[in-house]
Amino acid sequence: MSAPAASLTDAQGSAARPSRFRARRPRAPKVRVAHPGAILAFVLPFGILFGLFYLVPIGYAIYESLLVIKREGTFGAATEVFGGLSQYVLVFQNGPFWQSIGRVLAFGVVQVPIMLGLALLFALLLDSPLLRGKRFFRLAFFVPYAVPGVIAAIMWGYLYSPNLSPFRALTENIDFLSADLVLWSIANVVTWVYVGYNMLIIYSALLAIPTELYEAARLDGAGQLRIAWSVKIPLIMPAIVLTAIFSIIGTLQLLAEPQVFRSFSSAVTSTFTPNLTVYTTSSIPNVNLAAAFSVVLALATFILSFTFLKFTQRKEAK
Amino acid sequence: MSTMIPAPAQPRRGIRPAQSKSPQVPRAQRESPFARGGALIVMGVFTLYFLVPIWWLLVAASKNRAQFNTTNPLWFADFSLFENIGNLVAYRDGVYLKWMLNSALYAGGGAFIGTLIAGMCGYALAKYRFPGRELIFNVVLGGVLVPATALALPLFLIFSQISLTNTFWSVFLPSLVSPFGVYLARIYASASVPDELIEAARLDGAGEVRTFFTVSVRMMVPALVTVFLFQFVAIWNNFFLPLIMLRDETLFPVTLGLYAWNSQVNQIPVLRDYVLIGALLSIIPLIIIFLLLQRFWRNGLSAGSVK
């Protein structure tokens, strides 16, 4: 997860509009493109790298996922041959993989609303006249975002530890690294890192609302709670949707935190999250199956975030 | 649906302190002390939640081994932070410094070049009309939704075909691509770089590329700084790609190096001290960068957000 606020919704809408427009109009006579050389010089560097490091890998992953390893006899040389969708059959029969999908979905259903709820609460408080010292709070809450996921996981690993933690009175009695709790201990690490980041995105959307909009409500006697609920939240809904989409993507991709927690807790297995499954499978090595896992995971991520986007758009339109 | 009005066109309360403060003081007094107290308590409690772990890390990194477990974990004992740092830096011929340098190269170089090419592409998509423009933009937007981790494995497979795994380039090159950067640069350029200005530069006889670098880039600075920062953080935090690509310890970024040490703590107990001190040092550069560039990224961030 790395991208700040951006309205994919609107950009896609406005990007689609002109093309629809063009289709309806009679085809205009071909206009010579001005400055073709400059356009190439601007677009090509990114275009080439995007092709090499985004499009080619996606294509290659799909290609590899369609191959199977064939051996001649037990000790014969292994060759890759076309195997159709047989890797995907293995993916769908793979119990641990679907368990790991279920695990991150449960994680997302609980953690994303809590994280975004907190981020929204803090952003609204920062935007309200109730609070002094806003600069301090804004900065203090954002600092964890400067801590890389790996480092945050290492740090919290020690904080959870029954014999090294500064909160031993707590960690000696509750085993945060046990099989029952470790998923939620990881959820806490992710929340700790990203609340401030999401808070800032929502807060900058709040700053963009013209003050007059709620001055009127204020004069009508509406309290801060009422203004937040009826005026501010509806207006910043697109920013919230955006943070939700990036959080969903981030959740399905969980890797660094659970990978670090493997050295603190034996409850984190080598197939704890989908990406850990990909990593483990590829280091067996069974790259064809790992590629198929990757493709399914990327598709699932894409479908989930896209559906969420469409779903919220329809709700807004109502 | 709301419409998008990019930031530069619209003055915001956040950057008009003189105007926003005067009406806010009497308003604040009108709020009930109960609500204000509640708000302060909520924010105070969560300030502890966010800062105590980092405070603990600072305190733990400043203690010697004997005191780590015997003294108050949230307060300093004998202050031996600098001694500890000295030991960390000297350990195994300064491999830790090498990791920090690697991280700085991957993240600094990658984010700088990545921002430049994303800025050029976004600018071209905003300011020139050419066939395929919307197609390119939509493909790039789709790229924003493709998780970078899904690309790590196929990249590894491709790079191993051309014997490029376990090299600096295997981590550096893929980090250059930022579809989100193109998106933000396009939105920002179409709002904040006036066509008349480009036209005026053309009349003065400046070439297109020169106009971009001398005139347009200046107007896009907030967006470019934002892209740079977020790409810097993304590369600095990246874990899967180096994990899968690199075997040679001297090529590790600091995150992967500390991860490797942390998973050997049981065999080599002294590493625990180094992991904690190293973790503390590794977050300082990012905090400094965020503080230095605060003014820029706060404005750039709202450029992409929806009004």
Boltz contact constraints between the chains, C-beta under 6 A:
constraints:
  - contact:
      token1: [A, 2]
      token2: [B, 230]
      max_distance: 6.0
  - contact:
      token1: [A, 2]
      token2: [B, 234]
      max_distance: 6.0
  - contact:
      token1: [A, 3]
      token2: [B, 180]
      max_distance: 6.0
  - contact:
      token1: [A, 4]
      token2: [B, 230]
      max_distance: 6.0
  - contact:
      token1: [A, 4]
      token2: [B, 301]
      max_distance: 6.0
  - contact:
      token1: [A, 5]
      token2: [B, 304]
      max_distance: 6.0
  - contact:
      token1: [A, 5]
      token2: [B, 305]
      max_distance: 6.0
  - contact:
      token1: [A, 6]
      token2: [B, 183]
      max_distance: 6.0
  - contact:
      token1: [A, 6]
      token2: [B, 304]
      max_distance: 6.0
  - contact:
      token1: [A, 7]
      token2: [B, 4]
      max_distance: 6.0
  - contact:
      token1: [A, 7]
      token2: [B, 306]
      max_distance: 6.0
  - contact:
      token1: [A, 10]
      token2: [B, 4]
      max_distance: 6.0
  - contact:
      token1: [A, 15]
      token2: [B, 134]
      max_distance: 6.0
  - contact:
      token1: [A, 15]
      token2: [B, 137]
      max_distance: 6.0
  - contact:
      token1: [A, 15]
      token2: [B, 138]
      max_distance: 6.0
  - contact:
      token1: [A, 19]
      token2: [B, 134]
      max_distance: 6.0
  - contact:
      token1: [A, 33]
      token2: [B, 130]
      max_distance: 6.0
  - contact:
      token1: [A, 35]
      token2: [B, 208]
      max_distance: 6.0
  - contact:
      token1: [A, 38]
      token2: [B, 208]
      max_distance: 6.0
  - contact:
      token1: [A, 38]
      token2: [B, 209]
      max_distance: 6.0
  - contact:
      token1: [A, 39]
      token2: [B, 124]
      max_distance: 6.0
  - contact:
      token1: [A, 39]
      token2: [B, 128]
      max_distance: 6.0
  - contact:
      token1: [A, 39]
      token2: [B, 130]
      max_distance: 6.0
  - contact:
      token1: [A, 41]
      token2: [B, 209]
      max_distance: 6.0
  - contact:
      token1: [A, 42]
      token2: [B, 120]
      max_distance: 6.0
  - contact:
      token1: [A, 42]
      token2: [B, 124]
      max_distance: 6.0
  - contact:
      token1: [A, 43]
      token2: [B, 121]
      max_distance: 6.0
  - contact:
      token1: [A, 43]
      token2: [B, 124]
      max_distance: 6.0
  - contact:
      token1: [A, 45]
      token2: [B, 117]
      max_distance: 6.0
  - contact:
      token1: [A, 46]
      token2: [B, 117]
      max_distance: 6.0
  - contact:
      token1: [A, 46]
      token2: [B, 121]
      max_distance: 6.0
  - contact:
      token1: [A, 49]
      token2: [B, 176]
      max_distance: 6.0
  - contact:
      token1: [A, 49]
      token2: [B, 177]
      max_distance: 6.0
  - contact:
      token1: [A, 50]
      token2: [B, 177]
      max_distance: 6.0
  - contact:
      token1: [A, 53]
      token2: [B, 174]
      max_distance: 6.0
  - contact:
      token1: [A, 53]
      token2: [B, 177]
      max_distance: 6.0
  - contact:
      token1: [A, 54]
      token2: [B, 143]
      max_distance: 6.0
  - contact:
      token1: [A, 57]
      token2: [B, 151]
      max_distance: 6.0
  - contact:
      token1: [A, 57]
      token2: [B, 154]
      max_distance: 6.0
  - contact:
      token1: [A, 57]
      token2: [B, 155]
      max_distance: 6.0
  - contact:
      token1: [A, 60]
      token2: [B, 154]
      max_distance: 6.0
  - contact:
      token1: [A, 60]
      token2: [B, 158]
      max_distance: 6.0
  - contact:
      token1: [A, 61]
      token2: [B, 154]
      max_distance: 6.0
  - contact:
      token1: [A, 125]
      token2: [B, 39]
      max_distance: 6.0
  - contact:
      token1: [A, 129]
      token2: [B, 24]
      max_distance: 6.0
  - contact:
      token1: [A, 129]
      token2: [B, 27]
      max_distance: 6.0
  - contact:
      token1: [A, 129]
      token2: [B, 28]
      max_distance: 6.0
  - contact:
      token1: [A, 129]
      token2: [B, 31]
      max_distance: 6.0
  - contact:
      token1: [A, 130]
      token2: [B, 31]
      max_distance: 6.0
  - contact:
      token1: [A, 130]
      token2: [B, 35]
      max_distance: 6.0
  - contact:
      token1: [A, 130]
      token2: [B, 36]
      max_distance: 6.0
  - contact:
      token1: [A, 130]
      token2: [B, 39]
      max_distance: 6.0
  - contact:
      token1: [A, 131]
      token2: [B, 39]
      max_distance: 6.0
  - contact:
      token1: [A, 137]
      token2: [B, 43]
      max_distance: 6.0
  - contact:
      token1: [A, 140]
      token2: [B, 47]
      max_distance: 6.0
  - contact:
      token1: [A, 140]
      token2: [B, 50]
      max_distance: 6.0
  - contact:
      token1: [A, 140]
      token2: [B, 51]
      max_distance: 6.0
  - contact:
      token1: [A, 141]
      token2: [B, 50]
      max_distance: 6.0
  - contact:
      token1: [A, 144]
      token2: [B, 50]
      max_distance: 6.0
  - contact:
      token1: [A, 146]
      token2: [B, 283]
      max_distance: 6.0
  - contact:
      token1: [A, 146]
      token2: [B, 286]
      max_distance: 6.0
  - contact:
      token1: [A, 146]
      token2: [B, 287]
      max_distance: 6.0
  - contact:
      token1: [A, 146]
      token2: [B, 290]
      max_distance: 6.0
  - contact:
      token1: [A, 147]
      token2: [B, 283]
      max_distance: 6.0
  - contact:
      token1: [A, 148]
      token2: [B, 237]
      max_distance: 6.0
  - contact:
      token1: [A, 148]
      token2: [B, 255]
      max_distance: 6.0
  - contact:
      token1: [A, 149]
      token2: [B, 237]
      max_distance: 6.0
  - contact:
      token1: [A, 150]
      token2: [B, 239]
      max_distance: 6.0
  - contact:
      token1: [A, 150]
      token2: [B, 255]
      max_distance: 6.0
  - contact:
      token1: [A, 150]
      token2: [B, 259]
      max_distance: 6.0
  - contact:
      token1: [A, 151]
      token2: [B, 279]
      max_distance: 6.0
  - contact:
      token1: [A, 151]
      token2: [B, 282]
      max_distance: 6.0
  - contact:
      token1: [A, 154]
      token2: [B, 262]
      max_distance: 6.0
  - contact:
      token1: [A, 154]
      token2: [B, 279]
      max_distance: 6.0
  - contact:
      token1: [A, 155]
      token2: [B, 53]
      max_distance: 6.0
  - contact:
      token1: [A, 155]
      token2: [B, 57]
      max_distance: 6.0
  - contact:
      token1: [A, 166]
      token2: [B, 56]
      max_distance: 6.0
  - contact:
      token1: [A, 166]
      token2: [B, 73]
      max_distance: 6.0
  - contact:
      token1: [A, 166]
      token2: [B, 74]
      max_distance: 6.0
  - contact:
      token1: [A, 204]
      token2: [B, 301]
      max_distance: 6.0
  - contact:
      token1: [A, 204]
      token2: [B, 302]
      max_distance: 6.0
  - contact:
      token1: [A, 204]
      token2: [B, 305]
      max_distance: 6.0
  - contact:
      token1: [A, 205]
      token2: [B, 305]
      max_distance: 6.0
  - contact:
      token1: [A, 207]
      token2: [B, 12]
      max_distance: 6.0
  - contact:
      token1: [A, 207]
      token2: [B, 13]
      max_distance: 6.0
  - contact:
      token1: [A, 207]
      token2: [B, 14]
      max_distance: 6.0
  - contact:
      token1: [A, 208]
      token2: [B, 12]
      max_distance: 6.0
  - contact:
      token1: [A, 208]
      token2: [B, 302]
      max_distance: 6.0
  - contact:
      token1: [A, 208]
      token2: [B, 307]
      max_distance: 6.0
  - contact:
      token1: [A, 238]
      token2: [B, 2]
      max_distance: 6.0
  - contact:
      token1: [A, 238]
      token2: [B, 306]
      max_distance: 6.0
  - contact:
      token1: [A, 239]
      token2: [B, 305]
      max_distance: 6.0
  - contact:
      token1: [A, 239]
      token2: [B, 306]
      max_distance: 6.0
  - contact:
      token1: [A, 249]
      token2: [B, 147]
      max_distance: 6.0
  - contact:
      token1: [A, 253]
      token2: [B, 147]
      max_distance: 6.0
  - contact:
      token1: [A, 253]
      token2: [B, 149]
      max_distance: 6.0
  - contact:
      token1: [A, 255]
      token2: [B, 240]
      max_distance: 6.0
  - contact:
      token1: [A, 256]
      token2: [B, 239]
      max_distance: 6.0
  - contact:
      token1: [A, 263]
      token2: [B, 262]
      max_distance: 6.0
  - contact:
      token1: [A, 263]
      token2: [B, 263]
      max_distance: 6.0
  - contact:
      token1: [A, 275]
      token2: [B, 149]
      max_distance: 6.0
  - contact:
      token1: [A, 278]
      token2: [B, 153]
      max_distance: 6.0
  - contact:
      token1: [A, 282]
      token2: [B, 153]
      max_distance: 6.0
  - contact:
      token1: [A, 287]
      token2: [B, 157]
      max_distance: 6.0
  - contact:
      token1: [A, 290]
      token2: [B, 153]
      max_distance: 6.0
  - contact:
      token1: [A, 294]
      token2: [B, 150]
      max_distance: 6.0
  - contact:
      token1: [A, 294]
      token2: [B, 153]
      max_distance: 6.0
  - contact:
      token1: [A, 298]
      token2: [B, 150]
      max_distance: 6.0
  - contact:
      token1: [A, 301]
      token2: [B, 147]
      max_distance: 6.0
  - contact:
      token1: [A, 302]
      token2: [B, 145]
      max_distance: 6.0
  - contact:
      token1: [A, 305]
      token2: [B, 145]
      max_distance: 6.0
